[in-house]
Amino acid sequence: MRILVIGGGGREHAICWALKKSEKVKELYCAPGNAGIAQIAECVPLAVSQFDELTQFAKDASINLVFVGPDDPLADGIVDAFEAAGIPAFGPNKAAAEIEGSKIFMKNLLKKYNIPTAKYETFTDYESALAYLKEQSTPIVIKADGLAAGKGVTVAATLEEAEKALREAMVDKVFGDAGNQIVIEEFLEGQEMSILAFVDGETVKPMVPAQDHKPIFDGDKGPNTGGMGTYTPLPHIEQSIIDDAIVNIIHPTAKAMVSEGRPFRGVLFAGLMITKDGPKTIEFNARMGDPETQVVLPRLKTDLVDIVLAAMNGRLADLDIQWSDEAAVCVVAASEGYPASYPKGRVITGIAGAEAQGALVFHAGTAMKDGNLVTSGGRVLGIVGRGRDIAEARTRAYEAVSVIQFEGKQNRTDIAAKALV
């Protein structure tokens, strides 16, 4: 098969790595890719937003299958564009991708079908939102309705902080049109958990659960990021709680999308909070998580191509997907200044040494310049250690992190610490 992956971050590097292991893959392309992906796939210099050019490339290169990584092109209808051109694409169409593209759509869907989530109200008018906010207790959550690169959510500890978040989204437009509508949501207390699932209509095949670390600094301090590290499995969370989330949240959501005439095909990502009342939904994403993918796919034993083809052909229910028992911990090495402005072009060293220790190094924001590997993004690398348990995987991840260097490198030092039980 000739496969094209859309995207250029750490998630797409992990997807390419997993696809490359399949004997069914003859040629692998990635658009636009990055310096790490270029080592295992042919990178195509096209942006994820260039639908016409991407579909034309797919025709010219006789692509058999497209795997879409990021959220923005899914929300904009890239799967519809490929399918209109007669090219099979793995991912939800535009109507189904709205479960991520609009938080208001998602919240209203869950409310309609009695799927557990936080209480909320939605607003299109700043003054009305502000008046409502002043009547609420804190902490409270402010969410921009649209896509905001993982940064459109503020957990406000004080009213002043909440008012600032509301003003930035609705008045200052720091997230552009994504902040035209706002969700104000009750704060849920508990442990977060991410469950990704392969979905084809009402068929749901859950992946192994993972846990993400969003804030930039140790101890979950500082502003939210796209994710500073992940780990799997979750030994400190009972299997009954994981099963509860799958049975009472993910399955009913897939069924609800079918009922709404928006059957979901692709990867459905549930961001969950384990509260005293059981798991509740924080968010749904319409694609694989980043950096959750970097720890989940290394545990996948079944051929990823087989899974994708089964979902595309309505045979997902017949497939028995196998996972390894090993643990995986991913630590993100980021540029200084991230998640605000950050420098680019800083030389990266030590990756070969980290890989020689057995680590997986997935490139997120890298490029080649004058023969050197350099930084080109906020999140630069996802460094994954594997082991018999979280403790061993974590030790190996941090040993690899210490080998890799670039000026201004920042990373959290407490990834997976809470799972050391």
Helices and strands as residue ranges (DSSP letters): E 2-7, H 10-20, E 27-32, G 37-39, E 42-43, H 51-60, E 65-68, H 71-75, H 78-84, E 89-90, H 94-101, H 103-112, E 120-123, H 126-133, E 140-144, E 153-156, H 159-170, G 176-179, E 182-186, E 191-200, E 203-206, E 211-212, E 215-217, G 218-220, E 221-224, E 229-232, H 239-245, I 246-250, H 251-259, E 265-275, E 278-285, H 292-296, G 297-299, H 304-312, G 316-318, E 327-334, H 351-356, E 360-363, E 366-369, E 372-375, E 379-387, H 390-403, G 417-419
